[in-house]
Amino acid sequence: MVGPDRGEMPQTVAVLSDIHGVLPALDAVLAEPDVRAAERIVLTGDIVAGPQPVEVLDRLTGLGDRVVWVRGNADREMVELRAGKEPVIPDPIAPWAAAQLRDNQLELLAGLPATVTMPVAGLGTVIFCHATPRDDEEVVLVDSRLNRWAEVFTGLPDEVDTIVCGHTHMPYVRLAHRRLVVNPGSVGMPYGRSGAHWALLGPGVQLRRTAYDIEAACARVAAESGYPEAATWADYYLHSRADDVRALTVFGPRDGR
């Protein structure tokens, strides 16, 4: 794994977040012409906690140095689970997924950075993180208060113009304290709208949604995953049966409201 050369300024960056071990959704996004053409593919965490963790990591590592990796809370938890720790994880698929990973894949996750900073054409200095630049589980939402954003930005270098995050599985773009905030949504576990969500950066920001055959993907996950509840898991998450209203209600208290 090779990190970005800080001297380079990519003209286009595809951002994929919260893949959660769903290979058909990942494959659909990787087949997009703009993703194939992007100079960089940045993964903003929660890559493998799902029904096809080994296969997803193999697919991504096969892309080589174009991929820039950022650690999510679920990636950290995979490592902790294999180390015998017991983090509080609401989704029972996580311990199963952690047990599937090969040792070299676990080493990859253990070495991922919490943030990556690099320039992107048209967007200035961009910091890529999972939840917020200071915490991989902190919740901020499209309608978070400005004083909440001020807290989240505490300690951030003045030169950072754009923050790209994931974690909440809902896409948005907003301005807060003169900084642009981008959440691409989730590739594998979207809340509110089905499809595989991602973002294209440079020189502006485009929130993208890749439509794919959900029924075929659910059948593939059920057939290929060894997770006992794979069919139920895929039906719920790939169909996005958790809508954005419910997600915002659940996340609200964690945003301090």
C-alpha positions as CSV (number, residue, x, y, z in Angstrom):
1,M,0.0,0.0,0.0
2,V,1.4,3.4,-1.1
3,G,0.1,6.7,0.2
4,P,-0.4,9.8,-1.9
5,D,2.5,11.9,-3.0
6,R,1.9,15.2,-1.3
7,G,3.6,17.0,-4.2
8,E,0.9,15.8,-6.6
9,M,-2.5,17.4,-7.2
10,P,-5.0,14.9,-8.6
11,Q,-7.4,16.4,-11.1
12,T,-10.1,13.8,-10.3
13,V,-10.7,11.7,-7.2
14,A,-13.4,9.1,-6.7
15,V,-14.4,8.8,-3.1
16,L,-15.9,5.5,-1.9
17,S,-17.1,5.2,1.7
18,D,-18.8,2.5,3.8
19,I,-18.5,-0.4,1.4
20,H,-19.2,-2.7,4.3
21,G,-18.1,-5.9,2.5
22,V,-20.7,-5.8,-0.3
23,L,-18.8,-6.9,-3.5
24,P,-21.7,-6.4,-6.0
25,A,-22.1,-2.8,-5.0
26,L,-18.4,-2.2,-5.1
27,D,-18.1,-3.8,-8.5
28,A,-20.9,-1.6,-9.8
29,V,-19.1,1.5,-8.7
30,L,-15.7,0.4,-10.0
31,A,-17.3,-0.2,-13.4
32,E,-18.3,3.5,-13.7
33,P,-16.2,5.2,-16.4
34,D,-15.5,8.2,-14.1
35,V,-14.1,5.9,-11.4
36,R,-12.0,4.0,-13.9
37,A,-10.6,7.3,-15.2
38,A,-10.1,8.9,-11.7
39,E,-6.4,9.5,-10.8
40,R,-7.1,8.5,-7.2
41,I,-9.7,6.4,-5.5
42,V,-10.0,7.3,-1.8
43,L,-11.7,4.9,0.6
44,T,-13.0,6.7,3.6
45,G,-13.4,3.7,5.9
46,D,-15.7,0.9,7.0
47,I,-14.5,-1.2,4.1
48,V,-15.0,-4.8,5.2
49,A,-17.6,-5.2,8.0
50,G,-20.1,-7.1,5.9
51,P,-20.9,-10.3,4.1
52,Q,-17.9,-10.5,1.7
53,P,-14.9,-9.0,3.6
54,V,-12.2,-11.1,2.0
55,E,-13.4,-10.6,-1.5
56,V,-13.8,-6.8,-1.1
57,L,-10.3,-6.4,0.2
58,D,-8.9,-8.5,-2.6
59,R,-10.7,-6.5,-5.2
60,L,-9.4,-3.2,-3.7
61,T,-5.8,-4.2,-3.2
62,G,-5.8,-5.4,-6.8
63,L,-6.3,-1.8,-7.9
64,G,-2.8,-0.9,-6.8
65,D,-1.4,2.5,-5.9
66,R,-4.4,4.4,-7.3
67,V,-6.2,3.6,-4.0
68,V,-5.7,5.8,-0.9
69,W,-6.9,4.1,2.3
70,V,-8.4,5.7,5.4
71,R,-9.4,3.7,8.5
72,G,-13.0,3.6,9.7
73,N,-14.3,2.7,13.1
74,A,-15.4,-0.7,11.8
75,D,-12.0,-1.4,10.3
76,R,-10.4,-0.6,13.7
77,E,-13.0,-2.8,15.4
78,M,-12.1,-5.7,13.1
79,V,-8.5,-5.5,14.3
80,E,-9.6,-5.2,17.9
81,L,-11.9,-8.2,17.6
82,R,-9.1,-10.4,16.3
83,A,-6.9,-9.2,19.1
84,G,-9.4,-10.5,21.7
85,K,-10.9,-7.2,22.6
86,E,-14.7,-6.7,22.7
87,P,-15.7,-3.4,21.3
88,V,-19.4,-2.5,21.4
89,I,-20.6,-3.2,17.9
90,P,-24.4,-3.2,17.1
91,D,-24.2,-5.3,14.0
92,P,-23.6,-9.0,14.7
93,I,-22.0,-9.5,11.2
94,A,-18.8,-7.7,12.4
95,P,-17.4,-10.5,14.6
96,W,-18.1,-12.9,11.8
97,A,-16.4,-10.7,9.2
98,A,-13.4,-10.2,11.4
99,A,-12.9,-13.9,11.7
100,Q,-12.8,-14.4,7.9
101,L,-9.9,-12.0,7.2
102,R,-6.5,-13.4,6.3
103,D,-3.6,-12.3,8.5
104,N,-2.2,-10.1,5.7
105,Q,-5.5,-8.4,5.4
106,L,-5.7,-7.8,9.1
107,E,-2.2,-6.2,8.9
108,L,-3.4,-3.9,6.2
109,L,-6.3,-2.7,8.2
110,A,-4.2,-2.3,11.3
111,G,-1.8,0.0,9.4
112,L,-4.4,2.4,7.9
113,P,-4.2,6.1,8.8
114,A,-7.1,7.8,10.5
115,T,-6.9,10.7,8.1
116,V,-5.2,11.5,4.8
117,T,-4.5,15.1,3.5
118,M,-3.8,16.0,0.0
119,P,-4.5,18.7,-2.6
120,V,-7.3,18.2,-5.1
121,A,-7.8,20.4,-8.1
122,G,-10.4,23.0,-7.5
123,L,-10.9,22.1,-3.9
124,G,-7.7,23.1,-2.3
125,T,-6.3,21.1,0.6
126,V,-8.6,18.3,1.4
127,I,-8.6,16.1,4.5
128,F,-10.2,12.7,4.1
129,C,-11.5,11.0,7.2
130,H,-14.2,8.5,8.3
131,A,-16.4,10.3,10.7
132,T,-14.6,13.6,11.6
133,P,-11.0,14.6,11.4
134,R,-10.6,14.0,15.1
135,D,-12.7,10.9,15.8
136,D,-13.7,7.9,13.8
137,E,-17.1,7.5,15.5
138,E,-18.2,11.1,15.9
139,V,-21.5,12.0,14.2
140,V,-22.1,15.2,12.2
141,L,-25.1,15.5,9.8
142,V,-26.2,17.7,7.0
143,D,-28.1,19.9,9.4
144,S,-25.7,19.9,12.3
145,R,-25.5,23.3,14.0
146,L,-22.6,25.7,13.1
147,N,-21.3,25.6,16.6
148,R,-21.2,21.9,16.4
149,W,-19.0,22.2,13.2
150,A,-16.8,24.6,15.1
151,E,-16.2,22.0,17.7
152,V,-15.4,19.3,15.1
153,F,-13.0,21.7,13.3
154,T,-11.0,22.4,16.5
155,G,-7.3,21.9,15.9
156,L,-7.7,21.6,12.1
157,P,-4.9,23.4,10.2
158,D,-6.0,26.7,8.7
159,E,-4.9,25.5,5.2
160,V,-7.6,22.8,5.1
161,D,-10.3,23.9,2.7
162,T,-12.4,20.8,2.3
163,I,-13.4,17.9,4.6
164,V,-14.5,14.6,3.1
165,C,-16.1,12.1,5.6
166,G,-18.4,9.1,5.7
167,H,-19.8,7.1,8.6
168,T,-23.5,8.2,8.5
169,H,-24.3,6.5,5.2
170,M,-26.2,9.6,3.8
171,P,-24.8,11.8,1.1
172,Y,-24.6,15.6,1.4
173,V,-22.5,18.7,0.6
174,R,-22.6,21.7,2.8
175,L,-20.6,24.8,3.8
176,A,-19.6,25.3,7.4
177,H,-17.3,28.1,8.6
178,R,-16.0,28.7,5.1
179,R,-15.1,25.0,4.6
180,L,-16.7,22.6,2.3
181,V,-17.9,19.4,3.8
182,V,-18.6,16.4,1.6
183,N,-20.1,13.0,2.6
184,P,-20.4,10.6,-0.4
185,G,-22.9,8.3,1.3
186,S,-22.4,4.6,1.4
187,V,-21.5,2.1,-1.3
188,G,-22.8,-1.0,0.4
189,M,-25.2,0.1,3.2
190,P,-27.1,3.2,2.0
191,Y,-29.6,4.9,4.3
192,G,-32.5,6.5,2.6
193,R,-32.1,5.6,-1.0
194,S,-30.9,2.3,-2.6
195,G,-28.0,2.1,-5.0
196,A,-24.3,2.5,-4.5
197,H,-23.4,6.1,-3.5
198,W,-20.0,7.8,-4.0
199,A,-18.6,11.1,-4.9
200,L,-16.4,12.5,-7.7
201,L,-14.1,15.4,-6.7
202,G,-12.3,17.8,-9.0
203,P,-12.7,20.6,-9.9
204,G,-16.0,20.6,-8.1
205,V,-18.0,18.0,-6.2
206,Q,-20.5,15.6,-7.7
207,L,-22.5,13.3,-5.6
208,R,-23.1,10.1,-7.6
209,R,-25.5,7.2,-7.3
210,T,-24.8,4.0,-9.2
211,A,-27.9,1.9,-9.9
212,Y,-27.4,-1.8,-10.1
213,D,-29.6,-5.0,-10.0
214,I,-30.4,-5.2,-6.3
215,E,-32.2,-8.5,-6.5
216,A,-29.3,-10.1,-8.3
217,A,-26.9,-8.6,-5.8
218,C,-28.9,-10.0,-2.9
219,A,-28.9,-13.4,-4.5
220,R,-25.2,-13.3,-5.1
221,V,-24.4,-12.2,-1.5
222,A,-26.7,-15.0,-0.2
223,A,-25.0,-17.6,-2.4
224,E,-21.4,-16.5,-2.0
225,S,-21.1,-15.4,1.6
226,G,-20.6,-17.8,4.5
227,Y,-22.5,-15.5,6.9
228,P,-25.5,-17.5,8.2
229,E,-27.9,-14.5,7.9
230,A,-26.4,-13.1,4.6
231,A,-29.7,-13.2,2.7
232,T,-31.6,-11.2,5.4
233,W,-28.7,-8.8,5.9
234,A,-28.4,-8.1,2.1
235,D,-32.2,-7.7,1.7
236,Y,-32.3,-5.1,4.4
237,Y,-29.2,-3.1,3.6
238,L,-29.0,-3.3,-0.2
239,H,-32.7,-2.3,-0.5
240,S,-32.0,0.6,1.9
241,R,-34.9,-0.3,4.1
242,A,-33.5,2.0,6.8
243,D,-34.6,5.4,5.5
244,D,-33.0,8.7,6.1
245,V,-35.7,9.9,8.5
246,R,-35.0,6.9,10.8
247,A,-31.3,7.3,10.5
248,L,-31.4,11.0,11.3
249,T,-33.6,10.3,14.3
250,V,-31.2,7.6,15.6
251,F,-28.1,9.8,14.9
252,G,-29.6,13.0,16.3
253,P,-28.6,12.4,20.0
254,R,-25.1,11.7,19.0
255,D,-25.0,15.0,17.3
256,G,-25.8,16.7,20.5
257,R,-29.4,17.5,19.8
